[in-house]
Amino acid sequence: MKPYFKIILFIVLTGQMSFGQSGDLYVKGKVEFLTGNYLAALKDLLVSKNGIEEQDKDYLIAMTYFNLKEYENAILYFDKDLNQHPNNINSYMQRSESKKKTGDFRLALKDLNTVLEKDGSYFLAYVELGNLNYDKREYELAIKEYMKALELKPNFEKCFYKTGFCYLNLKDTLKATENWKKIEDLDDFVEHEKIESILKTNIKPTK
């Protein structure tokens, strides 16, 4: 969500209610989450009531813990959310990322495969499978997953970016540059200066 949308939402919600009741604390916590005030959001969400309007409470708490980099706690609440909403793709995706952050690549992979069992066209699952293999330095497997993602979304530039680095690590600078040249604006990526240098010289820089 873009920052100005967060501000508008905050103004609308805070203008319509006071936050004295438990249900109000859920809305207050949700607004605090959307505006990045994660510690305050966690405090309010944990004590808010559970009701029909609060069906995403466990997911919000999980995401709050995730943003606070408390990944073990995040996993606990993603588990709770999935017990109630077993088809919540977002919970599987974020639980997978949380597990990856804790070093549990096997369970992270399991969650991503579950996503694809539920929706084989969910291209972000292939992207994350690529990222998972990239982090494990299994670059050829990562490339295969990025290619699957690109079949579903041909202009997803992050795949060209990461595929380029896969080839670079495989010492294939030519294929690395072929992928990076497909990116419209390299400035959007963290290592754009390194890529621009490689594109200019076509020589792998020394680390």
trRosetta pair geometry for C-beta under 8 A, 3 or more apart (Angstrom, degrees):
i j d omega theta_ij theta_ji phi_ij phi_ji
1 5 5.1 -118 -178 84 96 124
1 6 5.5 114 121 -60 119 90
1 9 7.9 -18 176 -3 148 143
1 34 6.3 -18 65 -157 152 99
2 5 4.8 89 63 6 81 106
2 6 7.3 -147 96 -9 42 87
3 6 5.5 -56 -153 32 36 115
3 7 6.5 35 153 -20 69 103
4 7 5.4 -47 -148 34 39 114
4 8 6.5 42 152 -20 66 101
5 8 5.6 -50 -147 35 35 111
5 9 6.3 36 154 -19 66 105
6 9 5.8 -55 -149 37 30 111
6 10 6.3 33 152 -22 64 107
6 34 4.9 -176 -134 145 97 96
6 35 5.1 145 164 -90 120 65
6 36 7.8 35 180 -12 160 88
7 10 5.5 -53 -149 35 31 114
7 11 6.4 31 154 -19 65 104
7 35 7.5 91 -80 -109 52 107
8 11 5.8 -57 -150 36 31 110
8 12 6.3 29 155 -18 66 107
9 12 5.8 -56 -146 37 31 110
9 13 6.1 19 162 -10 66 112
9 31 6.6 -168 124 -122 97 86
9 34 6.0 -40 87 118 141 156
10 13 6.3 -63 -143 42 24 102
10 14 5.9 10 167 -6 64 116
10 31 5.1 114 -111 -167 73 113
10 34 7.2 -161 -61 87 90 114
10 35 5.6 46 -73 -61 135 132
11 14 6.3 -62 -135 45 22 100
11 15 5.8 21 164 -21 61 118
12 15 6.0 -67 -148 37 20 110
12 16 6.5 9 160 -17 60 114
13 16 6.0 -65 -149 34 29 106
13 17 7.0 -36 175 31 64 103
13 27 5.8 -163 -170 166 125 113
13 30 8.0 -133 -150 82 169 103
13 31 5.2 -154 78 -77 147 132
14 17 7.4 -95 -141 56 26 68
14 31 6.8 130 -49 -173 93 171
17 24 5.6 -157 145 -124 131 111
17 27 6.8 55 63 82 146 150
18 24 6.7 -6 100 -155 50 161
19 24 4.4 -175 -135 141 50 118
19 25 6.2 99 -177 -81 94 53
19 27 7.5 -139 -112 73 94 94
19 28 4.3 58 -131 -63 136 140
19 44 7.9 -38 -180 -136 129 136
20 24 6.2 45 44 53 41 149
21 24 4.5 97 58 5 78 106
21 25 7.1 -132 101 -12 44 84
22 25 5.5 -48 -155 24 36 116
22 26 7.3 42 147 -21 62 94
22 47 7.1 -117 -133 134 89 77
22 48 5.5 136 176 -148 75 51
22 49 4.0 80 129 -28 127 100
23 26 5.7 -43 -162 23 41 114
23 27 7.1 34 146 -10 66 100
23 48 6.9 90 -109 -164 22 98
23 49 5.7 -34 -69 38 66 118
23 51 6.8 -18 -104 24 104 142
23 53 7.0 51 -153 69 110 131
23 54 7.5 -131 -131 -47 73 119
24 27 5.7 -55 -155 39 42 108
24 28 6.0 44 147 -21 72 107
25 28 5.3 -50 -140 40 34 115
25 29 6.0 39 156 -22 65 104
25 44 4.5 -156 -177 -169 88 93
25 45 7.6 -172 140 -74 90 27
25 47 6.1 -52 142 87 157 90
25 48 4.2 -160 94 -89 101 92
25 49 7.9 110 53 0 106 71
26 29 5.8 -54 -148 36 27 111
26 30 6.4 28 152 -21 62 105
26 44 7.3 -174 -78 143 22 97
26 45 6.6 73 -124 -118 58 62
26 48 3.7 132 -65 -179 78 152
26 49 6.8 -75 -37 46 123 66
26 53 7.3 127 101 108 149 99
26 54 4.9 -86 -142 -103 156 115
26 57 6.4 -64 -135 -100 114 109
27 30 5.5 -52 -148 34 33 113
27 31 6.4 33 153 -18 65 103
28 31 5.8 -55 -151 36 31 110
28 32 6.3 30 151 -18 65 107
28 44 5.1 -107 93 -173 103 160
29 32 5.6 -55 -146 38 33 112
29 33 6.3 38 152 -23 65 103
29 40 7.7 -161 -118 128 63 69
29 41 4.7 101 -166 -156 72 62
29 42 7.6 140 -148 -35 113 11
29 43 7.6 -160 -106 70 105 55
29 44 3.5 -163 -71 93 98 109
29 45 3.8 159 169 -56 157 78
29 48 6.0 -113 5 -28 138 138
29 60 7.0 106 125 136 109 138
30 33 5.6 -50 -150 32 32 114
30 34 6.5 28 153 -16 64 106
30 41 7.4 103 -69 -142 14 106
30 45 7.6 106 -54 -87 59 105
30 60 6.2 -65 -103 -136 78 155
31 34 5.7 -57 -148 38 32 109
31 35 6.2 14 158 -5 67 112
32 35 6.0 -65 -142 48 29 100
32 37 4.1 -78 -167 74 88 108
32 38 7.5 161 139 -81 95 19
32 40 4.6 -120 -161 97 149 104
32 41 3.8 -168 98 -72 107 82
32 44 6.5 114 22 29 142 135
33 36 7.8 51 178 -60 28 18
33 37 7.5 -83 -62 60 23 65
33 38 6.7 60 -118 -107 62 61
33 41 4.0 111 -62 -141 73 154
33 45 7.5 46 -48 -49 123 135
33 60 5.8 -103 -57 -167 172 104
33 63 7.0 73 -166 96 130 112
33 64 5.7 -87 -112 -83 110 100
36 67 7.9 -141 -138 170 64 148
37 40 4.5 -12 143 40 111 117
37 41 5.8 134 94 -29 72 93
38 41 5.3 -54 -141 37 33 116
38 42 6.2 37 160 -24 67 103
38 64 5.1 156 -156 -157 90 83
38 67 5.0 -151 -100 96 147 120
38 68 5.2 -174 134 -61 140 95
39 42 5.9 -51 -150 31 29 112
39 43 6.7 30 152 -19 61 105
39 68 7.2 108 -72 -100 68 127
40 43 5.7 -53 -151 33 34 114
40 44 6.5 22 157 -10 67 109
41 44 6.2 -67 -151 43 28 102
41 45 5.8 22 160 -17 68 115
41 60 7.5 -117 167 160 117 106
41 64 5.1 -153 103 -116 118 133
42 45 6.0 -58 -136 40 26 107
42 46 6.1 27 166 -23 63 111
42 61 6.9 92 -127 -138 71 76
42 64 4.8 170 -75 143 87 141
42 65 7.2 99 -108 -65 124 67
42 68 7.2 -1 -49 -31 143 148
43 46 6.4 -62 -152 30 20 110
43 47 7.2 -9 162 5 56 110
44 47 6.6 -76 -153 46 30 93
44 48 6.1 42 154 -44 69 107
45 48 5.6 -47 -142 14 33 119
45 57 6.2 164 -167 -160 98 87
45 60 5.8 -146 -131 108 148 115
45 61 5.1 -174 127 -81 135 88
45 64 6.6 172 31 -8 151 156
46 61 6.7 102 -75 -118 71 126
48 54 6.5 -176 127 -124 118 147
48 57 6.7 -150 83 -130 117 129
49 54 6.6 169 94 0 65 157
50 54 5.6 -132 -137 86 40 129
50 57 6.4 -118 -110 33 76 156
51 54 5.0 79 48 18 67 103
52 55 6.5 -9 -172 -46 38 102
54 57 4.3 24 167 -46 96 119
55 84 7.5 -160 -164 137 82 136
55 85 7.5 96 164 -57 102 127
56 59 4.7 -54 -169 46 77 119
56 60 5.7 83 130 -28 88 98
56 81 7.6 30 -148 -131 52 119
57 60 5.8 -59 -149 36 30 110
57 61 6.4 28 155 -17 66 105
58 61 5.7 -52 -146 37 33 111
58 62 6.2 37 152 -21 65 105
58 77 5.0 -170 -175 -173 79 87
58 78 7.8 156 144 -86 99 19
58 80 4.3 -132 -152 101 144 111
58 81 4.0 -172 101 -68 114 81
58 84 7.0 127 28 25 143 131
59 62 5.6 -53 -149 36 31 114
59 63 6.3 28 154 -16 65 106
59 77 7.4 169 -88 142 19 101
59 78 7.3 60 -116 -108 61 59
59 81 4.4 91 -65 -116 76 151
59 85 7.7 -27 -50 45 122 139
59 88 6.8 -123 -89 175 134 155
59 90 7.1 57 -156 98 132 116
59 91 5.9 -95 -112 -82 103 103
60 63 5.7 -55 -145 39 31 109
60 64 6.3 37 152 -24 64 104
61 64 5.5 -52 -148 33 32 115
61 65 6.5 32 153 -15 65 102
61 77 4.6 -133 96 -149 102 157
62 65 5.9 -55 -152 37 31 108
62 66 6.3 35 148 -23 65 106
62 74 4.9 88 -167 -159 71 66
62 75 7.7 115 -142 -46 107 11
62 76 7.7 -165 -103 71 92 56
62 77 3.5 -159 -71 95 85 109
62 78 4.5 116 -147 -54 153 69
62 80 7.7 -171 -55 47 116 97
62 81 6.2 -79 -9 -12 142 131
62 91 7.2 56 79 -129 161 88
62 94 6.8 115 130 113 117 133
62 95 7.7 -35 -180 -76 141 81
62 98 8.0 -81 -180 -52 100 154
63 66 5.2 -48 -145 33 36 118
63 67 6.4 34 156 -17 66 102
63 74 7.4 83 -76 -138 18 106
63 94 6.6 -45 -92 -168 81 162
64 67 6.0 -55 -150 38 30 107
64 68 6.4 22 152 -10 63 110
65 68 5.6 -64 -148 45 33 108
65 70 4.4 -83 -167 75 87 102
65 71 7.4 150 137 -89 99 19
65 73 4.2 -135 -150 99 147 104
65 74 3.9 -165 96 -70 111 75
65 77 6.4 137 15 21 135 132
66 69 7.5 33 176 -78 33 27
66 70 7.7 -90 -66 57 21 62
66 71 6.7 56 -116 -105 62 63
66 74 4.2 92 -64 -121 75 148
66 94 6.1 -61 -84 -178 163 115
66 97 7.5 58 -149 94 129 113
66 98 5.9 -93 -108 -84 102 107
69 101 7.7 -145 -149 176 74 146
70 73 4.4 0 135 34 111 118
70 74 6.2 141 93 -27 68 89
71 74 5.2 -51 -144 34 37 118
71 75 6.4 43 156 -24 67 99
71 98 4.4 165 -159 -161 93 85
71 99 7.8 172 168 -63 119 24
71 101 4.5 -159 -98 90 157 126
71 102 5.1 -163 109 -52 135 98
72 75 5.8 -49 -153 29 32 113
72 76 6.9 36 148 -21 61 101
72 102 6.5 98 -69 -94 76 139
73 76 5.6 -48 -154 29 38 116
73 77 6.8 24 154 -8 67 105
74 77 6.2 -67 -155 42 32 101
74 78 6.2 33 151 -19 69 107
74 94 7.4 -106 166 146 120 105
74 95 7.7 -175 132 -107 92 59
74 98 4.6 -151 97 -117 123 144
75 78 5.6 -53 -143 37 33 111
75 79 6.3 41 153 -25 64 102
75 95 5.9 93 -124 -144 69 86
75 98 5.0 -173 -65 121 84 138
75 99 6.5 92 -101 -68 125 76
75 102 7.5 -32 -36 -11 140 146
76 79 5.7 -54 -158 30 29 116
76 80 6.8 28 147 -18 63 103
77 80 5.2 -42 -146 33 43 115
77 81 6.4 46 152 -20 66 100
78 81 5.6 -51 -147 36 34 112
78 82 6.2 30 155 -16 66 108
78 91 4.9 154 -155 -168 88 91
78 94 6.2 -160 -102 92 133 97
78 95 3.9 172 138 -80 156 106
78 98 6.7 -177 -4 22 147 148
79 82 6.0 -62 -147 40 27 106
79 83 6.5 35 152 -27 63 103
79 95 7.4 113 -54 -120 60 138
80 83 5.7 -50 -152 26 31 115
80 84 7.0 14 155 -4 62 106
81 84 6.1 -71 -160 45 33 100
81 85 5.8 -34 166 41 74 105
81 88 6.1 -64 143 56 108 159
81 91 4.8 -156 100 -111 126 144
82 85 6.4 -75 -116 71 31 64
82 86 5.7 66 -179 -108 72 50
82 88 6.2 -128 -98 47 67 109
82 91 5.1 -174 -65 123 92 143
82 92 7.1 95 -100 -65 129 73
82 95 7.3 -26 -33 -32 137 153
83 86 7.5 17 -132 -68 13 82
85 88 4.1 57 119 -33 114 116
85 91 6.9 127 86 -3 106 146
87 118 6.4 162 -140 -154 78 142
88 91 4.1 51 105 8 115 114
88 92 7.0 158 96 -12 66 82
89 92 5.8 -57 -155 37 37 111
89 93 6.2 35 152 -20 70 108
89 115 5.7 85 -146 -134 87 97
89 118 6.6 -156 -89 93 94 137
89 119 6.4 -20 -97 21 136 134
89 122 6.4 -157 -158 -118 141 155
90 93 5.6 -55 -146 37 32 112
90 94 6.1 20 161 -10 68 110
91 94 6.1 -59 -139 44 28 101
91 95 5.8 29 160 -20 65 110
92 95 5.8 -56 -140 39 25 109
92 96 6.3 32 156 -24 61 106
92 111 4.7 176 -172 -176 81 96
92 112 7.5 152 149 -79 103 32
92 114 5.5 -133 -146 88 140 114
92 115 4.9 172 110 -68 138 95
92 118 7.9 152 5 21 163 140
93 96 5.8 -56 -156 31 27 114
93 97 6.7 23 150 -15 62 104
93 111 7.4 175 -80 140 21 115
93 112 7.6 68 -111 -99 59 70
93 115 6.2 66 -67 -87 79 148
93 124 6.7 15 -127 115 140 120
93 125 7.0 -111 -99 -88 98 77
93 128 6.8 175 -149 -26 88 163
94 97 5.5 -48 -148 36 39 112
94 98 6.3 43 151 -22 66 102
95 98 5.4 -51 -147 36 35 115
95 99 6.3 36 153 -20 66 104
95 111 5.3 -162 89 -125 100 157
96 99 5.8 -55 -149 36 30 110
96 100 6.4 32 151 -21 64 104
96 107 7.8 -159 -120 125 60 68
96 108 4.5 95 -166 -156 73 68
96 109 7.7 121 -145 -41 110 16
96 110 8.0 -166 -107 65 96 58
96 111 3.7 -152 -73 82 96 130
96 112 5.1 94 -132 -49 158 82
96 115 7.7 -61 -27 -20 145 127
96 128 6.5 80 113 151 136 145
97 100 5.5 -51 -149 34 34 114
97 101 6.5 38 151 -23 64 102
97 108 7.3 93 -69 -138 18 111
97 128 7.1 -90 -72 -141 88 131
98 101 5.6 -52 -153 31 33 114
98 102 6.7 22 152 -10 64 105
99 102 5.8 -60 -150 41 35 105
99 104 4.3 -74 -177 75 91 108
99 105 7.7 158 130 -80 97 18
99 107 4.6 -119 -165 93 152 103
99 108 4.1 -168 91 -69 110 81
99 111 6.8 146 20 0 140 134
100 103 7.7 54 -178 -69 32 15
100 104 7.2 -96 -74 63 26 61
100 105 6.4 55 -117 -100 71 61
100 108 4.2 80 -59 -112 81 157
100 132 6.2 -116 -108 -109 131 91
100 135 7.0 93 -171 60 117 164
104 107 4.6 -5 144 36 117 109
104 108 6.0 139 100 -24 73 91
105 108 5.3 -56 -143 39 34 117
105 109 6.2 39 157 -23 67 104
105 132 6.3 134 -150 -169 95 104
105 135 7.6 -164 -105 93 120 116
105 136 6.2 87 -142 -74 158 119
106 109 5.9 -56 -156 33 27 111
106 110 6.7 30 147 -23 61 105
107 110 5.2 -44 -146 30 41 119
107 111 6.7 43 155 -20 66 98
108 111 6.1 -54 -156 32 31 109
108 112 6.8 27 150 -14 63 107
108 132 6.0 176 119 -118 123 130
109 112 5.8 -59 -151 38 34 110
109 113 6.3 33 154 -18 68 107
109 129 7.4 75 -129 -121 76 83
109 132 6.2 151 -81 157 81 159
110 113 5.8 -57 -150 37 30 110
110 114 6.5 35 151 -24 64 104
111 114 5.5 -51 -151 31 34 116
111 115 6.7 41 150 -23 64 99
112 115 5.5 -45 -154 27 37 116
112 116 6.8 29 151 -12 64 104
112 125 5.1 147 -163 -163 84 91
112 128 5.6 -153 -110 96 129 115
112 129 5.3 158 151 -70 150 88
112 132 7.0 -126 -11 -16 158 149
113 116 5.7 -56 -150 40 37 108
113 117 6.4 44 149 -25 67 102
114 117 5.5 -50 -149 31 34 115
114 118 6.6 26 154 -13 64 106
115 118 6.0 -66 -156 41 30 106
115 119 6.5 -44 169 48 67 89
115 122 5.6 -96 156 76 105 149
115 125 4.3 -171 100 -99 131 138
116 119 7.0 -83 -128 74 28 50
116 120 5.4 55 -173 -109 75 55
116 122 6.6 -134 -93 49 57 103
116 125 5.1 -171 -59 119 89 151
116 126 7.6 89 -90 -58 124 75
117 120 7.7 33 -103 -66 13 79
118 122 7.8 21 82 -10 86 137
119 122 4.3 76 103 -31 111 110
119 125 7.9 146 81 -8 89 140
121 152 6.0 155 -162 -132 70 130
122 125 4.7 61 102 -4 104 113
122 126 7.9 159 99 -8 62 82
123 126 5.6 -52 -163 34 51 112
123 127 6.5 55 141 -22 74 100
123 148 7.9 -176 -138 124 74 75
123 149 4.7 102 -176 -146 92 73
123 152 3.8 -162 -85 90 116 135
123 153 4.8 130 130 -3 175 111
123 156 7.1 -179 139 -34 138 159
124 127 5.1 -46 -148 33 44 118
124 128 6.3 41 154 -16 70 102
124 149 7.5 74 -86 -131 21 118
125 128 5.8 -54 -148 40 32 107
125 129 6.4 38 149 -22 64 103
126 129 5.4 -48 -146 34 34 115
126 130 6.5 40 151 -21 63 101
126 145 5.0 -176 -174 -177 75 80
126 146 7.3 152 142 -90 97 21
126 148 4.4 -135 -147 94 144 107
126 149 3.8 -173 96 -65 117 85
126 152 7.1 136 25 19 143 130
127 130 5.6 -55 -158 34 31 114
127 131 6.5 30 147 -18 66 105
127 145 7.4 161 -90 140 14 103
127 146 7.0 59 -116 -109 56 65
127 149 4.7 88 -60 -110 73 157
127 156 7.2 -98 -84 144 127 147
127 158 6.7 43 -148 97 129 123
127 159 6.5 -102 -111 -77 93 94
128 131 5.2 -46 -143 36 40 114
128 132 6.2 46 153 -24 66 100
129 132 5.6 -48 -146 33 32 115
129 133 6.5 27 155 -12 63 104
129 145 4.1 -147 99 -143 103 147
130 133 6.0 -60 -150 40 30 105
130 134 6.1 34 151 -24 66 107
130 142 4.6 84 -161 -164 69 72
130 143 7.5 99 -135 -58 106 13
130 144 7.9 -172 -98 68 88 52
130 145 3.7 -162 -65 91 77 113
130 146 4.3 87 -118 -54 154 78
130 149 6.7 -73 -15 -7 134 133
130 159 7.1 65 68 -125 172 84
130 162 6.2 107 137 114 123 143
130 163 7.9 -46 -168 -70 140 76
131 134 5.3 -52 -145 35 32 116
131 135 6.3 33 156 -20 65 103
131 142 7.4 98 -57 -138 15 109
131 162 6.9 -75 -86 -139 72 159
132 135 5.9 -54 -151 34 29 109
132 136 6.6 18 151 -9 62 109
132 142 7.9 -175 67 -101 52 90
133 136 5.5 -61 -148 45 36 108
133 138 4.3 -82 -168 76 89 102
133 139 7.4 157 136 -86 99 17
133 141 4.2 -135 -152 98 149 105
133 142 3.8 -164 92 -69 110 77
133 145 6.3 147 16 8 133 135
134 137 7.5 32 179 -80 34 27
134 138 7.6 -93 -67 57 21 61
134 139 6.7 56 -114 -105 63 62
134 142 4.3 89 -60 -119 75 152
134 162 6.1 -75 -79 -174 158 115
134 165 7.5 58 -149 94 127 113
134 166 6.5 -95 -108 -82 99 96
137 169 7.4 -134 -146 164 81 149
138 141 4.3 -1 136 33 111 120
138 142 6.2 138 94 -27 69 89
139 142 5.3 -52 -145 34 35 116
139 143 6.4 41 155 -24 66 100
139 166 4.1 152 -165 -157 98 86
139 167 7.7 167 166 -57 128 29
139 169 5.2 -169 -81 82 151 120
139 170 5.3 -157 103 -50 147 104
140 143 5.7 -46 -151 28 33 114
140 144 6.9 37 150 -20 61 101
140 166 7.6 147 -66 176 29 120
140 170 7.2 94 -62 -89 80 140
141 144 5.7 -51 -156 30 37 115
141 145 6.8 31 151 -15 66 104
142 145 5.9 -60 -155 37 34 108
142 146 6.3 32 152 -17 69 106
142 162 7.1 -109 160 146 121 112
142 163 7.8 -175 124 -101 95 58
142 166 5.2 -161 87 -102 120 133
143 146 5.7 -56 -146 38 32 110
143 147 6.3 35 154 -22 66 105
143 163 5.6 87 -122 -134 78 89
143 166 5.0 -180 -64 123 93 158
143 167 7.4 82 -92 -56 130 79
144 147 5.8 -56 -151 34 29 113
144 148 6.7 32 150 -20 63 102
145 148 5.6 -49 -152 31 37 113
145 149 6.6 38 149 -19 65 102
146 149 5.5 -52 -152 35 36 114
146 150 6.4 35 151 -19 66 106
146 159 4.3 150 -166 -156 99 96
146 162 6.0 -164 -96 85 141 109
146 163 4.8 -164 109 -68 157 103
146 166 7.5 -156 8 -8 145 147
147 150 5.6 -54 -146 38 34 112
147 151 6.7 45 151 -28 63 97
147 159 7.8 149 -65 177 30 129
147 163 7.7 94 -56 -104 73 136
148 151 5.7 -45 -155 22 34 116
148 152 7.2 21 151 -8 61 104
149 152 6.0 -66 -161 41 36 104
149 153 6.4 -32 163 43 74 95
149 156 6.2 -77 141 65 107 148
149 159 5.3 -169 87 -90 122 139
150 153 6.7 -79 -126 74 32 57
150 154 5.6 60 -180 -121 76 43
150 156 6.3 -138 -99 44 65 100
150 159 5.1 -163 -61 112 100 159
150 160 7.9 92 -94 -54 131 74
151 154 7.4 26 -122 -77 14 75
153 156 4.3 61 111 -34 113 117
156 159 5.0 64 97 1 99 111
156 160 7.9 164 97 -7 56 84
157 160 5.3 -50 -157 35 52 112
157 161 6.1 58 146 -25 74 103
157 182 7.3 -170 -124 114 78 87
157 183 4.9 94 -158 -121 115 84
157 184 6.8 -91 -91 16 143 83
157 188 7.4 63 99 78 145 137
158 161 5.3 -52 -149 35 36 119
158 162 6.2 25 157 -11 70 106
159 162 6.1 -56 -140 43 30 101
159 163 5.8 31 159 -21 65 112
160 163 5.8 -54 -137 40 26 111
160 164 6.3 37 157 -28 60 105
160 179 4.5 179 -163 176 75 86
160 180 6.6 149 150 -87 101 30
160 182 4.6 -134 -129 75 153 114
160 183 5.3 -171 97 -58 133 89
161 164 6.0 -59 -161 27 23 114
161 165 7.1 12 150 -9 59 104
161 179 7.6 -158 -51 138 15 110
161 180 7.1 70 -107 -106 49 74
161 183 6.3 71 -67 -82 84 140
161 189 5.3 -175 -128 -113 140 151
161 195 8.0 -67 -136 -80 79 153
162 165 5.8 -55 -153 38 39 107
162 166 6.5 48 147 -25 67 99
163 166 5.3 -46 -151 29 38 117
163 167 6.6 33 153 -14 66 102
163 179 4.6 -151 92 -139 106 158
164 167 6.0 -58 -154 38 31 106
164 168 6.3 34 149 -23 65 107
164 175 7.9 -170 -121 123 54 66
164 176 4.4 83 -165 -162 72 70
164 177 7.3 89 -139 -62 109 21
164 179 4.0 -154 -68 82 84 120
164 180 4.5 70 -109 -51 155 90
164 195 7.0 42 130 -122 151 115
165 168 5.1 -47 -141 35 39 118
165 169 6.3 39 157 -17 66 101
165 176 7.1 80 -70 -136 22 110
165 191 7.9 76 -81 65 126 149
166 169 6.0 -61 -155 38 28 106
166 170 6.4 17 150 -9 64 111
166 176 7.9 -176 64 -99 54 87
167 170 5.4 -61 -145 46 36 108
167 172 4.4 -78 -173 75 92 101
167 173 7.4 152 131 -87 102 16
167 175 4.2 -138 -146 93 152 103
167 176 4.0 -161 88 -65 112 76
167 179 6.8 151 13 6 135 131
168 171 7.6 39 178 -77 32 24
168 172 7.5 -98 -73 60 24 57
168 173 6.5 53 -113 -100 69 61
168 176 4.3 77 -58 -107 80 151
168 198 7.5 -48 -108 -134 126 163
168 204 6.6 145 -157 -118 91 108
171 204 7.4 -52 -132 -49 64 160
172 175 4.5 8 133 30 117 111
172 176 6.3 146 98 -23 69 89
173 176 5.2 -56 -147 36 36 119
173 177 6.2 33 158 -18 70 104
173 198 6.8 -143 -154 -171 105 113
173 202 6.3 116 138 -175 127 65
173 203 7.3 -8 -153 -126 166 17
173 204 5.3 -126 -82 -54 125 93
174 177 6.2 -59 -152 36 27 105
174 178 6.5 31 149 -24 62 106
174 202 7.8 33 -89 -159 61 106
175 178 5.3 -46 -145 30 38 119
175 179 6.7 37 157 -17 65 101
176 179 6.2 -62 -161 35 30 106
176 180 6.5 20 151 -13 66 111
176 198 7.0 -49 115 147 124 146
177 180 5.6 -56 -141 41 37 109
177 181 6.1 44 159 -28 69 104
177 198 6.4 -148 -84 131 97 102
177 199 5.6 139 -136 -105 103 69
177 202 6.3 -23 -56 -115 159 81
178 181 6.1 -53 -150 28 25 113
178 182 7.5 29 149 -23 55 102
179 182 6.0 -56 -167 22 38 114
179 183 7.9 42 142 -26 63 96
180 183 5.7 -42 -167 12 50 116
180 186 7.2 34 -176 -100 99 117
180 195 5.1 -171 -147 -167 145 120
180 198 7.5 90 33 83 165 117
180 199 6.1 -126 104 -71 132 115
181 199 6.9 139 -75 -127 83 122
183 186 5.5 90 109 -79 128 69
183 188 7.9 -144 179 47 116 109
183 189 7.3 -29 -171 -12 155 134
185 188 5.1 78 101 -15 99 106
186 189 5.9 -63 -169 35 57 107
186 192 4.0 132 146 -142 94 107
186 195 5.7 -149 -152 84 133 131
186 196 6.1 149 109 -61 158 94
187 192 5.4 103 -96 -172 32 177
188 192 7.5 114 44 -68 39 133
189 192 4.9 129 71 -61 83 89
189 195 7.2 34 86 4 131 145
191 194 4.4 -31 175 35 97 120
191 195 6.0 102 117 -23 85 94
192 195 5.5 -57 -147 40 36 111
192 196 6.0 39 155 -23 70 106
193 196 5.7 -51 -144 35 30 112
193 197 6.5 34 154 -21 62 104
194 197 5.8 -55 -154 33 30 113
194 198 6.6 27 151 -16 64 105
194 205 6.6 -115 -151 28 87 143
195 198 5.7 -57 -151 37 34 109
195 199 6.2 33 153 -19 69 107
196 199 5.6 -53 -143 38 32 112
196 200 6.2 32 155 -22 64 108
197 200 5.7 -57 -148 35 28 111
197 201 6.2 -9 166 11 65 111
197 205 6.0 31 114 -55 132 131
198 201 6.6 -73 -136 53 25 85
198 202 6.9 68 171 -99 61 24
198 203 7.1 -138 -134 62 62 39
198 204 6.7 19 -121 -104 109 41
198 205 6.6 -99 -73 -17 86 95
199 202 7.3 18 -157 -67 21 63
